[in-house]
């Protein structure tokens, strides 16, 4: 017996997965279940689950979560070529010097937010985590590593906005932008943070950002 409250992992587009190694008795408890993490179809990000294969673990990574300044927003595709749906992305850099847990990280733009629910998702020291909008059949996944797909609960406005990254209710980093000319927002080109300015304080300034110049394999976009 399950419902969409009381801690049961019921969400559109996600399977409900019993923790690997759980007993038949424990299957009656919501705590033994979590969202299926694996991509289940040829359209990544549309449905998650692992039909016909061994379930993953529901245990949350023991790595620490980030505190202010330990994750830095380093690249944003705000205005994709053509329709933005399924093409926008967010890149974060781990500058903490240690592996960080990303489960329960929140990405927020205005009144919209997406909570990362992947118990084992981590990012290594000096590594990048890339969050890609849920791809569509018209916008397949480009050929770069994606840490997590977010759905239509979050979008990056082309004209102006502020992306906030939070953990446990605390602000980790934020970046504002607009299309008035100072910020490098242009269709089909990502906004990239200069390497010397990769801190959560310096990335608040428009002059710390530039247009990406490298073309991504399998995409109509410039970015890294």
N, C-alpha and C positions, 0 to 999 in steps of 0.2 A: 504494500500500500504506500502510495506516495502522493504528494501534492506540490504545488508551486510555492509553498511557504515552509515554515518549520525546518529550514536548513536543507531541504532536498534540492539537488542541482538540476533544476528544470529550466531550460532556456531554449528559445527558438534557434534551430540550427546546430545544437549540440546534443550528443548522446549523453545518457546518464550511465556512468561506468563504475562497476564494482571494483573496489581496491584490490589489486593483485594479492592473492593469498588469503583473502577473507573467507570465513566459514559461512555455511548456509545460515546459521543462526544470526550472525552479525549482519546479514543482508537485509534484515528487518529494520536496521537502524540507519538513519540518514547520514550519520557520520562515516559510514562505510562506503559511501558513494561520492563520486566527484564528476566533473564534466570530462568527457572524452577529449583528449588533447590532440590526437593525431588527425591529419587531413584524411577525410574519408572518400573524397571524390576527385575527379580530374579537374574540377574547378576549385582551386585552393581557397580555403577560407569560407566556403559556402556551407559545408557540413563537417562537423568534427566527430570522430568516433573510430573504433577499431573492429568492425564486424569481421568475424572469422579469424581473428588473431588474439594473442594474449593481451589482456588489459595492462595498462600502465599503472604506475604507483600514484596513489592519491596523497602520499605524504608530502608535506611542504618542505622544500629545501631548508637545510639548517644554516645556510649562509645568511649573513646579516643583510637587512634591507638598507637602502641608501639614506643618508642624512643630507642636509643642505649642502649643495656644491659638489657632491660626489658623482652625480650624473649631470652632464652638460649637453644641452641641445646643440648639435653641430651641423645639421643639414635638414632642410625642409623642402619638399616639393609642394608648394602651395597652389600653384596654378598649372595644372597639367595641360598637355596639348589636347584640344577638343574638350569633350566632356570629362570633368574631373573624377567621376564616379569610378572607384576601383583603382585609381592611379596615384593618389597622394601618398606621401610617406613622411615619416619622422625618424631621424637618426639621433641616438644618444651615445655619448662617449663616457665610459667609466674611468674617472680620474682619481679614484679613491686609493689605488694601490692594492686592492684586494677584490676577490670575487664578490659580487652582490646579487642578492635575490631580487627578481623582478615581479614575482607573484604579489598581487595586491597593489602594484603601482597604478596610479590613476593619471590619465591624460585628460586635460580639460581645456576646452575652448569656449569662452563665454558661459552659457548655461548648459552646455553639452559636455558629457564626460564619458570616458571608457575605462573600466577597471580591468586590468590584466589578470585573468584567472588561469594561471598555468603553474601549478605547485612546484614543479621542478625547474622552471625557467630561471636561468642565471646569466650574468654577463661577466666575463673574466676581466681582471685588471688590464687597463689600457685597451679593452675591447669595445666594439660597437654593438649596440642593439638597434635593429631596424624594425619599425612598426609600419606595416603597409595596410592601406585601406583594403577591405575585402574585395578581391578581384571579381570581375564579371567575365562572361564569355567574350565580350567585346574588348575587355582589358585584361588579358592573361597576365600571370605573374612574370615580371621581368627576370632576367637571369642574374640575380644577386641574392645573397642569403637573407632570409626574412626571419626575424625572431618571433613575431606574433602578428596576426591579422586582426584589425579592428573593423567593426561593422559600420552601419549607417548611423550609429549613435554619436559619431564624431566627424567633423569636417573642418577643413582649413579655409576660411573665407578668403576669396581672392582680393577683396578691397582692403580689409583691415581686420586685425584680430590679435589675440594674445594666447599663446600656448603655455599652459602651466603643467608641470610635472610634480605630482605629490605622492607622498608615502606616509601612511598612518596619519593623514590629515595635515602633514607638514609640507611646506613648499620646498622642493628640491632645486628647481630651476624654472625660469620663465623667459619667453622671448615675445616681444610685441612686433608687429609689422604693419605696413600700409603700402598702398600702391601710388604714393604721391611723388616718387622719384628717388628718395633717399635710400629706401630699402630695395634690394635687388629682386623684385617680384616680377616675373615675366612668364608668359605662357610657354610651357615645354622646357623650362630650365629651373633646376633646383637652386635654392638659396644656400650657400655654403659658407661656413665660418672659417675665417683665416686661422691657420695653424697656430700662430703665436698668441691668438686671443681666445684659446679654448678654456675659458673659465666661466663660471656661472654669473660673474659680475661683468666681464667684458662683452659677453654676447648679448647684452641689452642694447648695445649701440649699433646703429645702422652701418657705420663705417667699418665695423668689424666683419661685415658680410660681403660676399661677392657672388657673381653668377658662376655656376659650375660650367666647365668647358669640355668635359669628357662625355662621349656618347655611351649610353648603357646598351649592352647587347640585349636584343629582344624587346627594346622599348623605343618609343618615339621621343625620348627625353634625354637631356643633358644632366649628368649628376654622377656622384661617386658613392 
